[in-house]
């Protein structure tokens, strides 16, 4: 029981620190996943209303793409966690087409190596 209490306290502390460090640890983690496509240059998270604002600089591009995720959902199902984007848009028409045709409402399985982090920082 004591380990669970410590884990909860660390999780709360990490969330608080993350807010004050402009999501630097979250950017670092996500950049590990996205490294072959580009990198996140800025990230805003509002966990209370499940909203993300992301600037992504794709490889070969000079200007970051702005991605606004207005509503997301994290689903914990037994031993797995999934991520669903319910509302989103971008400042690029072609990205909006991808979002609307392939992303919105689809359930994406969160890789097990980042599952705890996603649960702690986005849930």
C-alpha positions as CSV (number, residue, x, y, z in Angstrom):
1,X,0.0,0.0,0.0
2,X,2.9,2.4,0.8
3,X,4.4,2.0,-2.7
4,X,1.1,2.9,-4.3
5,X,0.8,6.0,-2.2
6,X,4.4,7.0,-3.1
7,X,3.6,6.4,-6.8
8,X,0.5,8.6,-6.6
9,X,2.5,11.4,-4.9
10,X,5.3,11.1,-7.5
11,X,2.7,11.2,-10.3
12,X,1.1,14.3,-8.9
13,X,4.5,16.0,-8.4
14,X,5.5,15.1,-12.0
15,X,2.2,16.6,-13.4
16,X,2.8,19.8,-11.4
17,X,6.5,20.0,-12.5
18,X,5.5,19.3,-16.1
19,X,3.1,22.3,-16.1
20,X,5.9,24.5,-15.0
21,X,8.5,23.2,-17.5
22,X,6.3,23.8,-20.6
23,X,5.8,20.1,-21.0
24,X,9.5,19.5,-21.7
25,X,9.4,15.9,-20.5
26,X,6.4,15.2,-22.6
27,X,8.0,16.8,-25.7
28,X,11.1,14.7,-25.1
29,X,9.1,11.5,-24.9
30,X,6.9,12.2,-27.9
31,X,10.0,13.2,-30.0
32,X,11.4,9.8,-29.3
33,X,8.4,8.3,-31.0
34,X,8.2,10.8,-33.8
35,X,11.9,11.1,-34.6
36,X,11.8,9.6,-38.0
37,X,9.1,12.1,-39.1
38,X,10.3,15.3,-37.4
39,X,10.0,16.8,-33.9
40,X,7.7,18.7,-31.6
41,X,8.8,22.2,-31.1
42,X,6.1,23.3,-28.7
43,X,3.3,21.6,-26.7
44,X,0.4,22.8,-24.6
45,X,-1.6,20.4,-22.5
46,X,-4.8,21.0,-20.7
47,X,-5.5,17.7,-18.9
48,X,-8.7,19.0,-17.3
49,X,-10.5,19.3,-20.6
50,X,-8.3,16.9,-22.6
51,X,-6.9,19.4,-25.0
52,X,-3.5,19.5,-26.7
53,X,-1.9,22.2,-28.9
54,X,1.2,20.9,-30.7
55,X,3.7,22.4,-33.1
56,X,5.4,19.8,-35.2
57,X,8.4,20.5,-37.5
58,X,8.4,17.7,-40.1
59,X,11.7,16.7,-41.7
60,X,12.4,18.7,-44.8
61,X,10.1,21.5,-43.7
62,X,11.0,25.0,-42.6
63,X,7.8,25.9,-40.7
64,X,6.1,23.9,-38.0
65,X,2.6,22.5,-38.5
66,X,0.1,23.5,-35.8
67,X,-2.1,20.7,-34.6
68,X,-5.0,21.4,-32.2
69,X,-6.5,18.4,-30.5
70,X,-9.7,19.9,-29.0
71,X,-10.8,16.7,-27.3
72,X,-9.1,13.3,-26.7
73,X,-10.0,10.3,-24.6
74,X,-7.7,7.8,-22.9
75,X,-9.3,4.4,-22.4
76,X,-7.8,1.9,-20.0
77,X,-9.0,-1.6,-20.8
78,X,-7.4,-4.2,-18.6
79,X,-3.7,-4.3,-19.3
80,X,-3.9,-2.0,-22.4
81,X,-4.4,1.7,-22.9
82,X,-5.9,3.3,-26.0
83,X,-5.9,6.9,-27.2
84,X,-8.8,8.4,-29.3
85,X,-8.8,11.9,-30.8
86,X,-12.4,13.1,-30.9
87,X,-12.0,16.6,-32.2
88,X,-8.9,18.1,-34.0
89,X,-7.8,20.4,-36.7
90,X,-4.6,21.9,-38.2
91,X,-3.4,25.0,-40.0
92,X,-2.8,22.9,-43.1
93,X,-5.6,21.6,-45.3
94,X,-3.8,18.4,-46.2
95,X,-3.4,17.6,-42.5
96,X,-7.1,18.3,-41.9
97,X,-7.9,15.8,-44.6
98,X,-5.7,13.1,-42.9
99,X,-7.3,13.9,-39.5
100,X,-10.8,13.7,-40.8
101,X,-10.3,10.5,-42.9
102,X,-7.9,8.5,-40.8
103,X,-7.6,9.8,-37.2
104,X,-10.9,11.1,-35.7
105,X,-12.8,8.6,-33.7
106,X,-10.2,5.8,-34.3
107,X,-8.8,3.9,-31.3
108,X,-5.0,3.8,-31.2
109,X,-3.2,1.4,-28.9
110,X,-0.6,3.1,-26.7
111,X,2.7,1.3,-26.8
112,X,3.4,-0.5,-23.5
113,X,6.7,1.3,-23.0
114,X,4.9,4.7,-22.7
115,X,1.6,3.6,-21.3
116,X,2.3,4.6,-17.7
117,X,3.6,8.0,-18.9
118,X,0.5,8.6,-21.0
119,X,-1.8,7.7,-18.1
120,X,0.1,10.0,-15.7
121,X,0.5,13.0,-17.9
122,X,-2.5,13.0,-20.2
123,X,-5.3,11.4,-18.2
